[in-house]
Amino acid sequence: MKLLPVPRTAATIATLVGGTLAGPDRLVAAVAGIDEADAESLVFLDHGAAPEGAGVLLCRAPWAGRTCILVAD
């Protein structure tokens, strides 16, 4: 897990990466792998199941009931 120097909202990160926020805005304090994610983590999801503990997913398609930053690549 890599802590961010300053926590950011999912909406702010979406703007920075050129993505779109889907779901409620949340605070992101770290970037984490799937196996170490917590409620304040951003996790990149290329395929497979979304981790239960991750607060925000960086992915290509929205996941129902989850906060996602949608990106093309």
Sequence and secondary structure as in RCSB ss.txt:
>XXXX:A:sequence
MKLLPVPRTAATIATLVGGTLAGPDRLVAAVAGIDEADAESLVFLDHGAAPEGAGVLLCRAPWAGRTCILVAD
>XXXX:A:secstr
 EEEEEEEEHHHHHHHHT EEES   EEEEE  GGG  TTEEEE SSS   TT SEEEESS  TTSEEEE   
